[in-house]
Amino acid sequence: MTAQDPSLVLALALAEAEWALDTHRQAVALALADLGDIDLPDAAPTTDDLSQLVPLGPLYLARELEQAGLLPMADQVAGLFASGAITQPLGPTGELITRFWRQRRERLSGTERTAMLQQVFEPGVFDRALERLCGAMLALADNAGTRDAREEVTLDLALRGVRELLFQRSGGMVAFAAEDILAAVRDAVAFLRDPRLLAAFSVRSMWGLLAANGERTEYQVRQHVELANAGVTLLTWVARADAGQASLNAGNDDSARLFAAAQRWLMTQESLGTSPGTRPAPALAGAA
């Protein structure tokens, strides 16, 4: 697996997550404007059903960045800056930190984020389902253009399993939470990567800063960012109406990207040394 710049990986994941939320907002608006006669639903999920899953890609990004400690560290840094503990001049970045600190009561708290993320991505359940889906996807990647009915059925069942699991946990506050957390992530990254702030903590990169409290290593931080990037791609596909064997057997750039995301997700999970069945819940710490 070719190493990628974690900053680029995070930027790509954020861009894909924001695109997914924009798509979800437009789909909801169209659905409300197009309510007509009510018929008995088809057994297969409709486009409206699948639109409920669109915010879950961005929310998965939030889950992995929570595991990486991004927002808890941002809260800690903002609290230190507000208390005067950070004395180095930070220029315009100081204004970003001050605004982030003042808006802390307007965002979901760490406890609320944890509850939402555990509700949607239940530890020991969701990761196992996504692992099965990734394995089924990669089985098709090895077919060299030939069809295998058993592997295609396995994929369909794994995809249905992930969807049904997420249907039970989508709706309600999920879309709001995804937008709220993604906005906070954007604001946090804007100041956590500033070289002057990094120098104040004697670290070279934002990843080093996230590892500074000793709860995780810089390597683990980078791997969670890699998981976030792969997970956004996979869950965005799960929410698509054309997801399934046909889109993977197309042999185009999109299918290659999906196969790569499945491989990255599995390899990164393994590199973190956490099996899907035993993965811990996010550990939160932050400034009061």
Phi, psi and omega in degrees: 000121183290132180290138178241155177296119182302327179296319177292319178301315180295317180299317179294319180295318178296318180297317180293322179294318180293322176298318180297318180292321176299316179298319180296316180300317180294320180295319179296318179298316179294320181296319180292328181280348188238028178291128181227215179297146181261119178247163174297135185287152171289157179294327179284148179295138178276172177300322178295320177300312184294333180297336177295336183274346185302317181292350186284335173297306175301325180290328175294321174305314179299321180298315182288324177290332173292319176297327178283348177084021187293303182290321174302319178293321178300319177296319179296314180298315181297321178295319177296319180294318180295329181278353181088008182288335176262110187259346181294141177292128183246359178063219181301335179298327177300324178293322178297318180294317180299316179296319179299318181293317181293332182269006187298328181285344181273346181263164171299137178283170177301320179296318179293321178297315180300314181299316181294315182294322179287329178293316183280311183251072186302123180303135179082355180241304183296312183299324179293320179294319180290327176298317178297319180295315180299318178298319179293323177296314184290335175297323177289330182295337183269006188273353176051043175086354178268155181264141177227106186300320181298315181291326179292319177294319177301318177297312181301318180292321179294319178296316179298321180298316178295316181297313182296322177298316183282329176302323181292342187241002181268176181085186179061237185274358189298311181297318178298316181298318180299316180293318181298312184290321180296321177296319178295321178298315179302313181296320182293315181299326183301327179253334181292337181267359183294128183302326181292322177292319179299320179296326179296333179257006178058042175234161185265337186215167177298327180294322176294324178295318180294337179267359189293334182277359175082000181285339181207158177272164177298324178299316180296321177301311181298323181291325176294325176295320177296318176299319179300314182297312180294320182294321177300315180299315183293315183285332172296321177293317179303326181277356180277144179294332183267009179296139180143194186296326183297314181291330179280331180275001184292334178070025181253186182297326181295315179294323178297321179295321180291318177299318180296320179296319179297318179294317180297318182298313181296316182293323181289320175303315181295321182293332178282347178074022178241116176284150180305332182282343185236012184297132182285159174286160180302135176263120186252142171210143180194168177289144182286000000 
